[in-house]
Amino acid sequence: DFCLSRGLGDVYKRQDGRFLVVTTLSGDKLHLFTFSTGRWTDLVTTQIGSFTWSSDSKFIYFDNGFGADPSVFRLHVADGKIEKLVSLNDFRRVVTPWVAWLGLTPQGDILLMHDTGSQEVYALDLESL
């Protein structure tokens, strides 16, 4: 497998098929692969949990896993600027094998699975920082 042989983990292709974003197996870096040039670019070195492209492909949203200050961030692909969007310190997440899931609505709202101890589903509005 291409990614595993290079020490890479999760892979997400941009909707237009021009780029891939991947994390390292150790979960401490995000890399961008540009198909037109065949080049890799280091995007960020920090703890990475889940990540996904925005619907307009201008941003990569990611969380920093289960560190001391769990949070959701947005990385602007064009200039590498990172914004902390919300802290998850008091938010109990559902954990699937090895990672907690992160998604976006078509409008760009953050989706997270909250562990309520049951099978109920809720929609939450989180305030940005």
Secondary structure as the mmCIF struct_conf table of DSSP 4:
data_model
#
loop_
_struct_conf.conf_type_id
_struct_conf.id
_struct_conf.beg_label_comp_id
_struct_conf.beg_label_asym_id
_struct_conf.beg_label_seq_id
_struct_conf.end_label_comp_id
_struct_conf.end_label_asym_id
_struct_conf.end_label_seq_id
HELX_RH_AL_P HELX_RH_AL_P1 PHE A 2 SER A 5
TURN_TY1_P TURN_TY1_P1 ARG A 6 GLY A 7
STRN STRN1 LEU A 8 LYS A 13
TURN_TY1_P TURN_TY1_P2 GLN A 15 ASP A 16
BEND BEND1 GLY A 17 ARG A 18
STRN STRN2 PHE A 19 THR A 24
TURN_TY1_P TURN_TY1_P3 LEU A 25 SER A 26
BEND BEND2 GLY A 27 GLY A 27
STRN STRN3 LYS A 29 THR A 34
TURN_TY1_P TURN_TY1_P4 PHE A 35 GLY A 38
STRN STRN4 ARG A 39 THR A 45
BEND BEND3 THR A 46 THR A 46
STRN STRN5 PHE A 51 TRP A 53
TURN_TY1_P TURN_TY1_P5 SER A 55 ASP A 56
BEND BEND4 SER A 57 LYS A 58
STRN STRN6 PHE A 59 ASP A 63
TURN_TY1_P TURN_TY1_P6 GLY A 65 PHE A 66
BEND BEND5 GLY A 67 ASP A 69
STRN STRN7 SER A 71 HIS A 76
TURN_TY1_P TURN_TY1_P7 VAL A 77 ASP A 79
STRN STRN8 ILE A 82 SER A 87
TURN_TY1_P TURN_TY1_P8 ASN A 89 ASP A 90
STRN STRN9 ARG A 93 ARG A 93
STRN STRN10 THR A 96 THR A 96
TURN_TY1_P TURN_TY1_P9 PRO A 97 TRP A 98
STRN STRN11 VAL A 99 VAL A 99
STRN STRN12 LEU A 102 LEU A 104
TURN_TY1_P TURN_TY1_P10 PRO A 106 GLN A 107
STRN STRN13 ILE A 110 LEU A 112
STRN STRN14 HIS A 114 HIS A 114
BEND BEND6 GLY A 117 GLN A 119
HELX_LH_PP_P HELX_LH_PP_P1 ASP A 125 SER A 128
#
